[in-house]
Amino acid sequence: MIKISIICIGKIKDGYIKEGISEFSKRLSKYVNLNIVELTEEDDNKGVENAVMKETDRIIDTINKRNQSYNILLDLKGKVRTSEEMAKDIERLSLTNSEISFIIGGSNGVNDKLRKIVDFRLNFSSFTFPHQLMRLILIEQIYRWISINKNIKYHK
């Protein structure tokens, strides 16, 4: 079974997002050992740059504790991939890594310190999404990639 973690900043507040995450987590449970790691969101009253630095440091501390995890940062400056390409990547990565970790920064993003140490930077879109909604979109895409690999009738 593939082990996938989603490392993210903050907790989900909206019920409809929680419901969507719960639904796709349930669907994935047959194929994926999914772990969602919610790190504390910083108050940016003392400055956005300071908040981003603290959140980034928390993310780095978390990924440093994960041995042999392949770390993928969701990043506007990353590479665009199709669902089919990511499905192939997930299949390949699951054979050579004990875990695949997806990282979603906070609402103010991450700093370059994190960008330099991750294994891959993935750009979902040039659009801006709320980071909490991005978590639901990511989980849906993980299900899509798995469904492509397992020939489950979901992806069209």
Secondary structure as UniProt FT lines:
FT   STRAND          2..9
FT   HELIX           15..28
FT   TURN            29..31
FT   STRAND          32..39
FT   HELIX           44..46
FT   HELIX           48..64
FT   TURN            67..68
FT   STRAND          69..79
FT   HELIX           83..96
FT   STRAND          99..104
FT   TURN            107..108
FT   HELIX           112..117
FT   STRAND          120..122
FT   HELIX           131..149
FT   TURN            150..151
FT   TURN            153..154
//
